[in-house]
Each structure stands twice: as C-alpha cells, then as structure tokens.
Amino acid sequence: MRRRRRGRQSDAQPQTAVLGHGAGASAYGESKRRQGRDSIGDQLRRVTEAVDWGVLAHALLRRQVRPQRALGRLEEWLLRLAELQRVERPTLYAPGLVLAIGDHGVAKRGVSGLPQSTTAALISALARGATVIDVVSREFGVSLHPVDIGSCNRRRAPWAVVDRRVVQGTGDIAVEAALRVQDAEKCVRAGAEWAARATKAGCDAVGLGEIGIGNTTVGAAWVASRYGWRARDVVGPGTGVSGARLARKVETVEQAVRRVRGRRLTGIERLAELGGAEVCFLAGVAGECARRSVPVICDGLVSSVAAAAAEEMGFRVRKVVFFAHQSREPGHKAILDHFGDRPLLSLELAIGEGVGAVLALSLFRCSTRIMADVACFRRGPGSRNVEMSQRELRHKVGPGGRRPSREQPAPPPRTSRPQPAGRRSELRPGAQ
C-alpha cells in the first residue's frame, strides 16, 4: 500500500482544464504552437509595430523643460521620424546627400540662362570640393555623394564623382521623348541600388540634390502633364531668365505637354517622356528609401518631382518624404499641394544642388539632439522634480553601469583626439 504524501494539494489546474475543450483551448494551443515557431525577432517586430511611437514621442516632448510647441515645425518632423524609426527618441547620426547629375536636350533651345557646358564645369569643381554644396555639406557634417547618371561630359568623371552614366544627355522633350523606357528603368534601378547600399552602410537620412542645365523646364513639363496645370502657371525663372527667354521656356513646356496629351501614361512612361536621367535616378532613391523606412529630404522642384514620380510608380513615399524649402518655381507649389505638406524653410532659394536639403538636415539633426539631451519634468509640465537627461546620464554613470556615490566624483567624459580636416566622407557606396 502506497503511503499518501502529506500536505495540501495544489489548487492549480492545468490551463486546458480551465479553458475547457472549446474554442479557448484551441486558441491557447494555437498561440503556444505559433510562439514556438516564431523567432524572437518576429515577436519583437509584432510588439514594435503595435506601439504608437508618435504618441510616446509626443508625450516626451510635452514633459521637456521648455515651453510647449516651442520648436514649431521641427516637432512635427520629430514625431514623423519617431514613427519611421519606431523609437521614442529618434536620432540622425549619419545623414547623406546624393547629388544626381544629368544633362537635357531641351537646354539647346535657350530656356536657361547658363550654357550646357556649365554641367561639366560643375563636375570639375566637385572634384576639387569647390562648389556651393561642397561648402555647405562640409560646414554641417553631411556626407556628399555625387553620381553622374546622364551628363554630356566627354571626359571621364574624376574620383570624387561616381560615374554611372546610362545615357549622355537626353532628347528634346518638345519634339521627342527624353529617354527610352528601358533607359529610364535602368536609371531608376541604379538609384534604388545606390539607396540600398547607402542605408546598409549606415546612412539614416537621405537628401536629394541634382545638377543639370534645363531641369527646371523638364520639371515644369512633368508637373503640368501630371496635375493638369497650364504651362504659364508652373514655369518659373529657373537660373534667372526673363523676357523673351522666359516666353520661350513657356512655349517649350506647352509643346512638350501637348505632345503627350491624351495618352494614358504610366509612371515610368511619363518619366521617360518628360523627365531626365537624374530625375529617374532620384525617383529610384526615393522609392527604395520608402521601402526601407528611411527619411528622404527633398530640396526643390526637381527632387520633389522625383518623389512625386516615385509615388506615381507605386512606391509609398508619403510617409518618408520631407520637404526642405519652397522653391521660387511655381510648379513646386503644385507638388506641395498634392502632398498636402508645408516645407520647413522659406528662403527663396534657387541654387539647386541640394543646398536647401542640407540646411534642413542640419536643423533636423539638431532637433533630435534637443529631444535626447533636454531634461524632462518627472510628473509632467510644471512639476518641481526634473529627470536627468540622456546626456547627463552618459556623463554621470560610472564604470559598470552604476551611478557613482557622492564621495567619489564621476570620471570626466572621454574626449576623442581632434582629427585633421580631410576629404569628404568616405561613405560612398558604389564608388568605382
């Protein structure tokens, strides 16, 4: 006869007994089997997707020791960035600017105030670090990545410019298509490949810039065809044309729009008819960044046309596109109205080259540091107790992750040796 074990029996019952043999038991069993099949990464991904990071970031901004909404439009950008990165405190450590270079056949009609040979001169200046965008990007610490995708430059591109030319110039959009559809697709793929390499190398925000004589004419024609605006309402001075030259520019855009009117064009077909090599390249960059949830900062008219063209091709770019400033070109306003967004800056810039995007990126990165390093009220706005900021925690926490005692002061923060000023950033994916 077995000896009975003394003591109280446990009141706990198997989970299946509590749930019974109905739908509850089957649901429990299915969840356990699914939990066994899913990896830890899949489980974490489901959790992060369920969290509303914009709400958490907004609550953090409200608790900071400063007036409410004092950062203006930057707070809107911060909330969008928090949702993209799925964090409470978004960061921008390695922003970069891709500078696409291409020439346009329509420039031969005299629609620009500069000759087409200016593109080759700018490429030569880029090799020496002597352009406006070189100065601005060095000043604000944004890596610059020039890519020649379609210039007419007969010489081989210097070491500072990546030569990925698919075509050497485009057709005159007033009488023929700018590109073949096959060439437009190659340019889009080249842009997507560049964006994939750059993001894998650590680039966490991409600014869009371009160089190309005649590209404002191309951009105005694309806007007029896509949104149904009249040519005279979207054509602007570009490089500063006026009078008879401006009238010729309006007439050229009217001819280009009339040539494709009545045709049902897809996104890539419209780019091939009225775009350019650099526009297609930037559209591929914007589309790949949208797929990877990397923020894209548009500069002016041409880069905004690239983002809008990427949307027409089916990429979900609205969540990642940020507009740096409003150009003097009237067609830029049509794109801003389509996206329902307002630019961060209003400086009446007309220089191109991505200068406005770099200026906006510098403010954007500074705002992320404000969000991370400004102290917060412990119990909401107006409370007396203030939490330590992230910067204070980095400097106050001692070895081993423990906060030092009052008797033993915290060690001073480590300072890196000053590095000599060198060339531009070595982050140049795809360089040959």
Secondary structure in CASP SS format (residue, H / E / C, confidence):
PFRMAT SS
TARGET T0000
AUTHOR 0000-0000-0000
METHOD secondary structure of the structure
MODEL  1
M C 1.00
R C 1.00
R C 1.00
R C 1.00
R C 1.00
R C 1.00
G C 1.00
R C 1.00
Q C 1.00
S C 1.00
D C 1.00
A C 1.00
Q C 1.00
P C 1.00
Q H 1.00
T H 1.00
A H 1.00
V H 1.00
L H 1.00
G C 1.00
H C 1.00
G C 1.00
A H 1.00
G H 1.00
A H 1.00
S H 1.00
A H 1.00
Y H 1.00
G H 1.00
E H 1.00
S H 1.00
K H 1.00
R H 1.00
R H 1.00
Q H 1.00
G H 1.00
R H 1.00
D C 1.00
S C 1.00
I H 1.00
G H 1.00
D H 1.00
Q H 1.00
L H 1.00
R H 1.00
R H 1.00
V H 1.00
T H 1.00
E H 1.00
A H 1.00
V C 1.00
D C 1.00
W H 1.00
G H 1.00
V H 1.00
L H 1.00
A H 1.00
H H 1.00
A H 1.00
L H 1.00
L H 1.00
R H 1.00
R H 1.00
Q E 1.00
V C 1.00
R C 1.00
P C 1.00
Q C 1.00
R C 1.00
A C 1.00
L C 1.00
G C 1.00
R H 1.00
L H 1.00
E H 1.00
E H 1.00
W H 1.00
L H 1.00
L H 1.00
R H 1.00
L H 1.00
A H 1.00
E H 1.00
L H 1.00
Q H 1.00
R C 1.00
V C 1.00
E C 1.00
R C 1.00
P C 1.00
T C 1.00
L C 1.00
Y C 1.00
A C 1.00
P E 1.00
G E 1.00
L E 1.00
V E 1.00
L E 1.00
A E 1.00
I E 1.00
G E 1.00
D C 1.00
H C 1.00
G H 1.00
V H 1.00
A H 1.00
K H 1.00
R H 1.00
G C 1.00
V C 1.00
S C 1.00
G C 1.00
L C 1.00
P C 1.00
Q C 1.00
S C 1.00
T H 1.00
T H 1.00
A H 1.00
A H 1.00
L H 1.00
I H 1.00
S H 1.00
A H 1.00
L H 1.00
A H 1.00
R H 1.00
G C 1.00
A C 1.00
T C 1.00
V H 1.00
I H 1.00
D H 1.00
V H 1.00
V H 1.00
S H 1.00
R H 1.00
E H 1.00
F H 1.00
G C 1.00
V C 1.00
S E 1.00
L E 1.00
H E 1.00
P E 1.00
V E 1.00
D E 1.00
I E 1.00
G E 1.00
S C 1.00
C C 1.00
N C 1.00
R C 1.00
R C 1.00
R C 1.00
A C 1.00
P C 1.00
W C 1.00
A C 1.00
V C 1.00
V E 1.00
D E 1.00
R C 1.00
R C 1.00
V C 1.00
V C 1.00
Q C 1.00
G C 1.00
T C 1.00
G C 1.00
D C 1.00
I C 1.00
A C 1.00
V C 1.00
E C 1.00
A C 1.00
A C 1.00
L C 1.00
R C 1.00
V H 1.00
Q H 1.00
D H 1.00
A H 1.00
E H 1.00
K H 1.00
C H 1.00
V H 1.00
R H 1.00
A H 1.00
G H 1.00
A H 1.00
E H 1.00
W H 1.00
A H 1.00
A H 1.00
R H 1.00
A H 1.00
T H 1.00
K H 1.00
A C 1.00
G C 1.00
C C 1.00
D C 1.00
A E 1.00
V E 1.00
G E 1.00
L E 1.00
G E 1.00
E E 1.00
I E 1.00
G C 1.00
I C 1.00
G C 1.00
N H 1.00
T H 1.00
T H 1.00
V H 1.00
G H 1.00
A H 1.00
A H 1.00
W H 1.00
V H 1.00
A H 1.00
S H 1.00
R H 1.00
Y H 1.00
G C 1.00
W C 1.00
R C 1.00
A H 1.00
R H 1.00
D H 1.00
V H 1.00
V C 1.00
G C 1.00
P C 1.00
G C 1.00
T C 1.00
G C 1.00
V C 1.00
S C 1.00
G C 1.00
A H 1.00
R H 1.00
L H 1.00
A H 1.00
R H 1.00
K H 1.00
V H 1.00
E H 1.00
T H 1.00
V H 1.00
E H 1.00
Q H 1.00
A H 1.00
V H 1.00
R H 1.00
R H 1.00
V H 1.00
R C 1.00
G C 1.00
R C 1.00
R C 1.00
L C 1.00
T C 1.00
G H 1.00
I H 1.00
E H 1.00
R H 1.00
L H 1.00
A H 1.00
E H 1.00
L H 1.00
G C 1.00
G C 1.00
A H 1.00
E H 1.00
V H 1.00
C H 1.00
F H 1.00
L H 1.00
A H 1.00
G H 1.00
V H 1.00
A H 1.00
G H 1.00
E H 1.00
C H 1.00
A H 1.00
R H 1.00
R C 1.00
S C 1.00
V C 1.00
P C 1.00
V E 1.00
I E 1.00
C E 1.00
D C 1.00
G C 1.00
L H 1.00
V H 1.00
S H 1.00
S H 1.00
V H 1.00
A H 1.00
A H 1.00
A H 1.00
A H 1.00
A H 1.00
E H 1.00
E H 1.00
M C 1.00
G C 1.00
F C 1.00
R C 1.00
V C 1.00
R C 1.00
K C 1.00
V C 1.00
V E 1.00
F E 1.00
F E 1.00
A C 1.00
H E 1.00
Q C 1.00
S C 1.00
R C 1.00
E C 1.00
P H 1.00
G H 1.00
H H 1.00
K H 1.00
A H 1.00
I H 1.00
L H 1.00
D H 1.00
H H 1.00
F H 1.00
G C 1.00
D C 1.00
R C 1.00
P C 1.00
L C 1.00
L E 1.00
S C 1.00
L C 1.00
E C 1.00
L C 1.00
A C 1.00
I C 1.00
G C 1.00
E C 1.00
G C 1.00
V H 1.00
G H 1.00
A H 1.00
V H 1.00
L H 1.00
A H 1.00
L H 1.00
S H 1.00
L H 1.00
F H 1.00
R H 1.00
C H 1.00
S H 1.00
T H 1.00
R H 1.00
I H 1.00
M H 1.00
A H 1.00
D H 1.00
V C 1.00
A C 1.00
C E 1.00
F E 1.00
R C 1.00
R C 1.00
G C 1.00
P C 1.00
G C 1.00
S C 1.00
R C 1.00
N C 1.00
V E 1.00
E C 1.00
M C 1.00
S C 1.00
Q H 1.00
R H 1.00
E H 1.00
L H 1.00
R H 1.00
H H 1.00
K H 1.00
V C 1.00
G C 1.00
P H 1.00
G H 1.00
G H 1.00
R C 1.00
R C 1.00
P C 1.00
S C 1.00
R C 1.00
E C 1.00
Q C 1.00
P C 1.00
A C 1.00
P C 1.00
P C 1.00
P C 1.00
R C 1.00
T C 1.00
S C 1.00
R C 1.00
P C 1.00
Q C 1.00
P C 1.00
A C 1.00
G C 1.00
R C 1.00
R C 1.00
S C 1.00
E C 1.00
L C 1.00
R C 1.00
P C 1.00
G C 1.00
A C 1.00
Q C 1.00
END
